[in-house]
Amino acid sequence: MSRRLTVLLVPVLLLAAVFALPAHGAGKKGATKTVGVIDYAYTPARLTVRPGTKIVWEWDSANSAPHDVKLRSGPRGVKKFTSPTATAGITYARTLRVKGTYRLFCTYHATVMRQTIVVK
């Protein structure tokens, strides 16, 4: 390979490698994922992560109604949890270590405000 071609290819390959990396630790063990708690929705509503991922729910400052995050069902042996109730300005975090499906909901808006997190 000519030196000129090498000089042109190296920066392109380095850039390609950077863009191929997962964003914000996505999918890495010990990563953190942020979930928005907005009026009547968790965003994203469905999430797949690795064991050991810390999930941080952030209440939007524009919320007009109270919300919480409650574990409806999870993998065997996982204790149910419920976040504090708030309208805005708080965060709540849990590290999900056990593989399986976690189904969450807001106790105030259970028919519309649901989330599924799959740990695998």
DRENMARFI-110073 format. One record per residue (C-alpha): residue in three letters; z, x, y. Coordinates in steps of 0.1 Angstrom, whole numbers, plus 5000, padded with zeros to 4 digits. Example, Ala and Ser with C-alpha at 12.3 -4.5 7.8 and 13.67 -1.06 7.14 Angstrom:
BEGIN
Ala507851234955;Ser507151374989;
END
This chain:
BEGIN
Met500050005000;Ser499150145034;Arg501950235058;Arg500549985084;Leu500649695059;Thr504249795049;Val505349795086;Leu503849445090;Leu505149305057;Val508849415059;Pro509749205090;Val507948905075;Leu509848935042;Leu513148985059;Leu512648675080;Ala511648475048;Ala514848595031;Val516948475060;Phe515448135061;Ala515848105023;Leu519648135026;Pro521647815024;Ala522747685058;His526447695067;Gly527647805033;Ala525947515016;Gly526447514979;Lys528647824978;Lys532047814961;Gly534647804989;Ala532247665014;Thr533147395040;Lys531147075045;Thr531746845075;Val531446475073;Gly531246255103;Val533445945105;Ile531645715128;Asp531945345134;Tyr531245185101;Ala529745495083;Tyr530445835068;Thr527646075075;Pro526346195051;Ala527245905028;Arg526346104997;Leu527046474992;Thr526846724963;Val528947034964;Arg530447304942;Pro534047314930;Gly536347464957;Thr534347324986;Lys536547205015;Ile535446875029;Val536346815065;Trp536046455078;Glu535746445117;Trp536346125136;Asp533746075163;Ser535046045198;Ala533045735205;Asn534545525177;Ser535845185187;Ala537545085154;Pro540245245133;His539045435101;Asp540545625073;Val539245805041;Lys540745685008;Leu539845804973;Arg538945494953;Ser538145694921;Gly537746044911;Pro537646274881;Arg540446254855;Gly543646414867;Val542746404905;Lys545546234925;Lys544345964949;Phe544646044986;Thr544345865019;Ser543846025053;Pro545745915084;Thr544245615103;Ala542645695136;Thr539845575160;Ala538845915173;Gly539746275178;Ile541146385144;Thr540046575114;Tyr541246545078;Ala540446795050;Arg540646825013;Thr539347094989;Leu537646944959;Arg538247164929;Val537646934899;Lys534046864888;Gly533046504888;Thr532246204911;Tyr534546114940;Arg534145764954;Leu535745714988;Phe535945425013;Cys537545315045;Thr540345065038;Tyr539444875070;His535644855063;Ala535444885025;Thr532344675022;Val530144895044;Met531945225048;Arg531645415015;Gln530945775004;Thr530145944971;Ile530846314967;Val529646484935;Val531246814925;Lys529147014900;
END
